[in-house]
Amino acid sequence: MQTIYQTVWTPPAQIKDHRGLLLDPDTFFFASPPPEIGAVISAASGAGTTEELNRLSRTPILQTLLENTRSVFSSWQQVLITLFYLFLFALLSLFSIGAGFLVGIILNASGAGSIWAWFGGGLVSVLFAWFYITAFRGSKAKCSFVGELGVAYYWQTRKGIKGEVLRFSETTGLRKNITNRYRYGVYDSTSFHYIWNNQPFLSDQPTRRRPFAIVGAARNISINDDYIFAQAAERAWNAIRLQRAQAELAQSGVARFSTAQSIKLEVGSGFITVIFSHRVPGRIEAHELELTTGNGTIAIRRKTDGWSSGRFNPLDLVNVVLQTRDIDDLNVFLYLVETIVLKKS
């Protein structure tokens, strides 16, 4: 019997998912990795496996309904959640019908006529129904790929498959921001933003391509698929960024990092240089460097604090505090500080 679902891409043997676990070879992929991202390092799909999809497609509707009902009511917590959503659905349905009747009464009272009153009321009911059906519609299946030269991300829509591809040759920096969100003093969720700029490597002009972004929020991001994909993409990008930094060190003696502020950072053998837009750059030798991180910031200062040879010189004062989300490739920068500046093994 011919299967209804056939995967578009079959993962090679020993390929791993973005968590680093071996990928099920029967995983269903509705899109294949583009060749421009190079050899695939990891992949993931939220569509399930081909065997599961085909089993569900051949299972009678009543049996499928009974299986889903049994799985939903497998615990009291699931029962309560299901009852809550049923109550919410009933409440919204009554609200939609009531709003339609109210509009119909208002139109009829204003002399619009019974036909227009019923039409207006019905239209309002349909609009409300469309709104909350759209608002509570489940998420579409996604699949993603991390390669040696880039990453790709695809998702299903009612109009077909859409996707975005990032070639590492088309970007020079990653900025990320992870924020814990609280409501009334109680932890609510964690949001994450991973954004690669659209500045091509070895080019002064940005492309028209919008920056590639992986964003989302979850109560527990450690099990969130988008966050896990973002981490895998960052690891692949860091390998490329480190190679570029090492080539830059070999050629010019420094590796440069941009920030969202009017400050640039240079890392060299045994020193850091903070480049300001309106003053002389401040070079800090390793034995003078004081670098601290915490609360989403990174502070870089010279221990002498402006004092040189017993006299205060404002040009020797280097004390900057940057938001970690504003620094390109923060992990690579900190790694080079440890290994190149402070020369720690």
C-alpha positions, -999 to 999 in steps of 0.1 A, spaced: 0 0 0 14 34 -10 19 58 19 2 91 18 31 110 35 65 108 21 94 128 35 110 154 13 144 149 29 159 118 45 185 126 71 218 108 67 229 82 91 242 95 125 228 130 119 218 147 151 190 170 161 197 205 176 199 191 211 228 168 200 207 136 201 206 111 172 178 120 149 151 94 142 157 84 105 120 82 100 115 119 110 91 136 85 106 167 67 83 187 45 113 207 32 149 199 24 181 218 34 193 243 8 227 236 -7 240 270 3 241 262 40 267 235 33 269 201 50 241 197 75 253 196 112 219 192 128 182 192 118 148 191 135 111 188 124 80 193 144 58 173 120 65 140 137 76 108 119 64 94 86 51 63 102 30 82 127 15 105 100 6 76 78 -9 56 107 -31 85 116 -42 89 80 -53 53 78 -70 51 112 -108 55 112 -120 88 125 -138 73 155 -108 53 166 -85 84 163 -110 104 183 -111 78 211 -72 76 211 -69 114 214 -96 116 241 -78 89 261 -45 107 258 -61 141 268 -77 126 299 -46 107 310 -43 130 341 -64 152 362 -43 182 351 -52 175 315 -88 171 324 -89 205 341 -71 222 312 -95 206 287 -126 217 307 -112 252 310 -108 255 272 -143 241 266 -157 267 290 -137 294 273 -149 283 239 -186 283 251 -182 317 267 -167 332 235 -194 316 214 -221 332 236 -203 365 234 -202 363 196 -239 355 193 -248 381 218 -228 408 200 -245 398 168 -280 401 184 -271 434 200 -259 449 166 -291 435 150 -313 452 176 -295 485 173 -298 484 135 -334 475 136 -342 503 161 -324 528 139 -347 520 110 -323 500 89 -349 473 83 -351 437 95 -331 423 66 -302 446 72 -304 441 109 -301 403 106 -273 408 80 -254 431 103 -258 409 133 -248 378 114 -218 396 100 -206 407 135 -210 371 148 -190 357 119 -162 383 125 -160 375 162 -159 338 155 -132 343 129 -112 364 154 -111 339 182 -107 309 159 -77 327 144 -63 338 178 -64 302 193 -53 284 162 -25 259 168 10 265 155 20 252 122 46 225 118 82 237 114 115 223 103 150 237 106 185 229 95 220 241 107 248 237 83 285 245 83 279 276 61 245 288 72 211 279 86 176 275 72 141 276 87 108 265 72 72 266 83 38 255 69 11 280 61 -23 277 45 -8 291 13 21 266 13 56 264 27 76 295 36 111 298 48 142 319 54 178 311 48 209 327 64 242 323 46 271 331 71 288 349 42 260 375 43 264 385 79 292 398 102 276 397 136 251 382 160 234 400 188 213 381 213 191 391 242 175 368 268 152 384 292 132 370 321 97 385 323 77 390 355 41 398 361 31 413 394 65 402 408 61 366 398 81 349 370 60 347 339 83 336 310 116 341 292 119 359 259 149 354 235 161 373 204 189 360 182 195 385 153 222 383 127 228 415 108 226 420 70 261 432 66 279 409 42 314 397 51 342 418 34 317 444 22 309 480 34 273 480 22 244 461 38 222 439 17 185 445 11 178 412 30 163 418 63 183 406 94 178 369 101 161 365 134 151 336 157 128 350 184 103 336 208 92 333 244 84 304 267 80 296 304 108 270 301 130 279 271 153 249 277 127 227 260 115 253 235 122 242 199 129 276 186 154 284 214 172 251 209 174 259 172 188 293 180 215 278 202 225 253 175 227 281 149 248 302 173 273 273 178 277 269 140 281 307 136 306 310 164 329 285 147 328 307 115 332 339 135 362 326 155 379 316 122 375 351 109 388 366 142 419 344 141 425 354 105 421 390 114 445 386 143 471 370 120 468 398 95 464 430 115 472 420 151 436 427 164 401 412 161 374 438 159 339 437 174 311 462 169 285 474 194 251 491 191 266 522 207 293 544 191 320 522 206 341 495 190 363 469 207 396 455 196 412 424 210 449 418 206 476 398 222 478 410 258 455 440 254 420 454 246 414 487 229 382 506 234 376 529 204 354 559 210 338 581 184 348 614 198 380 608 218 414 590 217 411 552 218 419 537 252 443 508 251 442 486 282 471 461 289 462 428 303 476 436 338 455 467 339 423 452 326 392 448 349 363 431 331 331 422 349 298 408 337 264 406 354 228 418 352 229 419 314 259 442 313 297 440 307 320 466 323 355 473 309 378 496 328 415 503 334 425 497 370 447 528 372 415 548 366 432 577 349 463 579 371 496 576 354 530 582 369 514 597 400 494 623 380 458 622 368 454 621 331 417 621 318 429 604 286 440 574 306 405 570 320 387 541 304 355 529 320 327 518 298 296 498 306 278 481 277 246 460 275 255 425 266 227 425 240 245 454 222 278 436 216 283 415 184 293 379 190 297 383 228 307 347 233 335 349 208 346 382 223 348 368 258 366 337 246 393 358 229 397 379 260 404 348 280 427 332 255 444 361 236 443 390 261 447 372 295 463 342 279 444 317 300 444 281 289 
